[in-house]
Amino acid sequence: MANAKNAQKAPENFETAMRELEQLIASMENGQMPLEASLQAYQRGAFLVKFCQSQLQAVQEQVKIVEADMVRPLDVNE
């Protein structure tokens, strides 16, 4: 089973991952998946959640850098 985890293909970007995750959730909520397919969908979903979290964390770090560069003391003489 560890090989299946390592074989996960990363999505192109955050938006693609979110779309795929939404589709997986809809399929699983339908309740018509066989047990093995449900397990595979769950594993893929967990992989996609981690991917999205890492993408969001990277963007948050970039925003912090931009904000830190923009925050400067107010010069009342300007």
N, C-alpha and C positions, 0 to 999 in steps of 0.2 A: 504494500500500500504506500510505502514511502516513495517508491518510484513514480506513482501517479501524482503525488504532490509535487515532486520535482519537475514533472513534465508539464506543469501548468504554463500556458502561454500568456504572457502579459498583454493586456489590451493596448491599443494605440495611445489612448489618452484617458483622462478622467471621465470625459463625457461618454466615451464608448463603454467604459467600465460600468458607469451608472446605468446605461441603457441595458446592458447585458444582465446586470444585477436585477433590475426591475423585471425583465423577462423571466429570469429564473424564479423570482419570488412569485410572480403570477402563475407560473407553471406548477410550482409547489403548492400554492394555496388552492389550486384546482382540485388537488387530492387524487388525481388519476394516475400519478406516476407510480411505477413499480418501485419496490423498496430499494433495489440497487441503483436505479436512476435517481431516486430521491437522495441517496447518500452521495452520489457523484455531484448532483446539483448543489447540495449543501457544501461539499468541499470546494467546489468552484466559487460558490458565493462567499465563503470565508476568505478565499484567496483574493477575490475582487474587493471585499471590504478592506483587507489589509492594503491592497494597492491604492485604493481611494484615500485611506487614511494617510499613507505616506505622501501621496500627491498633495493633499491638503496641508500637511505639516510643512512640506517644502515651500508651498506658497505662503504660508503664515510666516515663515522665516524671512522670505523675501520682502513681505510687507513690513515686517519689523525693521529691516535694514533701510527700506525706503523712508519709513516714518522717522527713524532716528536721524537720517540725513536731512529731513525737512524741518525738524523741530529745532528752532533756534530762538534765542532770546529776542524779544521784541525791542527794536530800536525806536524810541519815541522821537528821534531827530529826523527820521525819514519822512 
